[in-house]
Amino acid sequence: MKSRYFLVPLLTVSLILGAGLAADAAKKPAKKKVVEGGQNQLKGLSGKMGEWLFNGATRFELESVSVVDAGPNDVRPNSEGKKFLVAAIQIKNANPDSMWYGEGHILTFVDKDDQSIQANRLVRANNWDEMPDGHLLPASGMKGVYFVEIDPTFVPVRCVYEVRSGEKVFRVALPTPEAK
């Protein structure tokens, strides 16, 4: 008999609280989950030129980007009217094991219209015919440049560096020509 006297007030309180919570839930619309990016969107980190970025396995810095008529040793573009887009980078191995950072990694330049051009060969800044040793011990690093032939009207606004498939990429915003 005593348990009935205890249950009635308990049920009344729970009904009142339940009705209040239901009213709050009715006021707030459910948030819609929006997934950004396209079909081939790459997960990555963003930064600006001169800033070190870290994806858990590699440290990356885009030191500079420039447009030049010729490279070292008078290397010239193959096509008339073209120039070289040159990016100086620095990479450090943040893995506990030795890793390969040489040829095969891609640096993509993107312009304001989302047109892109890729450079896939890291070379020494003073000799574009020579590649640095891409085998890095833990905590060691290297410097080099990527270069690619461009039409002088191509003005990159960002670059994307993909170290290895499955690793987060590095996205670096470039200063606009007006901001230089």
C-alpha positions in Angstrom: 0.0 0.0 0.0 2.8 2.4 0.9 4.5 1.7 -2.5 1.4 3.0 -4.3 1.6 6.3 -2.5 5.2 6.6 -3.6 4.7 5.6 -7.2 1.9 8.1 -8.0 4.0 11.3 -7.2 7.0 9.7 -9.0 4.9 9.1 -12.2 3.4 12.5 -12.1 6.9 14.2 -11.9 8.3 12.0 -14.7 5.3 12.9 -16.9 5.8 16.6 -16.3 9.5 16.4 -17.0 9.0 14.3 -20.1 6.5 16.8 -21.5 8.9 19.6 -20.9 11.8 17.9 -22.7 9.5 17.0 -25.6 8.5 20.6 -25.9 12.2 21.7 -26.0 13.0 19.1 -28.6 10.1 20.4 -30.8 11.5 23.9 -30.7 15.0 23.1 -31.9 15.2 21.7 -35.5 17.6 18.8 -36.0 21.0 19.9 -37.4 21.6 18.6 -40.9 25.0 17.0 -41.3 26.8 18.6 -44.2 29.8 16.9 -45.8 32.1 19.3 -47.6 34.2 18.5 -50.6 33.7 16.5 -53.7 34.0 12.9 -54.6 37.8 12.8 -54.4 38.2 15.3 -51.5 41.5 14.7 -49.7 41.7 15.2 -45.9 44.4 17.6 -45.0 45.9 20.5 -43.1 45.8 24.2 -44.2 48.3 26.9 -43.6 50.1 29.8 -45.2 53.5 30.2 -46.9 56.4 30.2 -44.4 54.4 28.2 -41.8 55.3 24.7 -40.7 52.5 22.2 -41.0 52.4 18.7 -39.3 50.2 15.8 -40.3 51.4 13.3 -37.7 54.0 11.8 -39.9 55.7 14.6 -41.8 56.5 18.3 -41.2 56.2 20.5 -44.3 57.0 24.2 -45.0 56.5 26.0 -48.3 59.2 28.6 -48.1 58.6 30.5 -51.3 56.9 30.5 -54.7 58.3 32.4 -57.7 58.0 32.7 -61.5 61.3 32.7 -63.4 62.3 32.8 -67.0 65.1 30.3 -66.6 66.5 27.9 -64.0 70.1 27.2 -62.9 72.5 26.3 -65.6 70.4 28.2 -68.0 67.6 25.6 -68.1 64.8 27.1 -70.3 61.1 26.1 -70.7 60.5 23.8 -73.7 57.7 26.0 -75.2 58.0 29.6 -76.4 56.4 32.1 -74.1 56.3 29.8 -71.1 57.9 30.4 -67.7 58.8 28.3 -64.7 56.8 28.3 -61.5 59.2 27.4 -58.7 58.4 26.4 -55.2 61.0 26.0 -52.5 60.0 23.6 -49.8 61.4 22.0 -46.7 60.4 18.5 -45.4 61.2 16.8 -42.1 60.6 13.1 -41.3 58.5 12.9 -38.1 58.2 9.1 -38.2 60.1 6.9 -35.8 61.4 5.0 -38.9 63.3 6.0 -42.0 61.0 7.2 -44.8 61.3 7.9 -48.5 60.6 11.5 -49.5 62.2 11.7 -52.9 60.7 11.4 -56.4 57.0 10.5 -56.8 55.5 13.0 -54.3 53.2 15.6 -55.9 53.0 19.3 -55.5 49.9 20.7 -57.2 49.4 24.4 -57.9 45.8 25.7 -58.1 44.6 29.0 -59.6 41.5 31.1 -58.7 39.4 29.2 -61.3 40.4 25.8 -59.7 42.6 24.9 -62.7 45.6 23.0 -61.5 49.1 22.0 -62.7 51.3 19.4 -61.0 55.0 19.2 -60.3 56.2 15.7 -59.4 60.0 16.0 -59.1 61.8 17.5 -56.2 65.3 18.8 -57.2 68.1 20.7 -55.7 67.7 24.5 -55.9 71.1 25.1 -57.5 70.9 22.2 -60.0 67.6 21.1 -61.5 69.2 18.0 -62.9 70.1 16.6 -59.5 67.6 15.2 -57.0 68.3 15.3 -53.2 68.6 12.0 -51.5 65.0 11.3 -50.5 65.8 8.7 -47.8 65.3 10.5 -44.5 66.2 9.2 -41.1 63.9 10.0 -38.2 63.9 13.7 -37.3 66.1 14.6 -40.4 65.0 16.9 -43.2 65.8 18.2 -46.6 65.3 21.2 -48.8 64.6 21.4 -52.5 62.4 22.9 -55.2 59.6 21.8 -57.4 59.4 23.5 -60.8 56.8 23.3 -63.6 56.4 25.1 -66.9 53.4 27.5 -66.9 51.7 30.0 -69.1 52.5 33.4 -67.7 48.7 34.0 -67.1 48.5 31.2 -64.6 48.5 32.7 -61.1 48.4 30.2 -58.3 46.4 30.9 -55.2 47.2 27.7 -53.3 49.3 24.6 -53.5 48.6 21.1 -52.3 51.4 18.7 -51.3 50.6 15.0 -51.1 53.3 13.1 -49.3 51.9 9.5 -49.5 48.6 8.0 -50.3 46.5 7.8 -47.1 48.4 10.6 -45.3 46.7 14.0 -44.8 47.8 16.4 -47.5 49.2 19.9 -46.9 47.2 22.9 -48.3 49.1 26.2 -48.4 47.4 29.5 -49.3 49.6 31.7 -51.4 49.6 35.5 -51.2 47.7 37.2 -54.0 49.8 39.3 -56.4 48.2 42.4 -55.0 49.2 41.4 -51.4 52.9 40.9 -52.2 
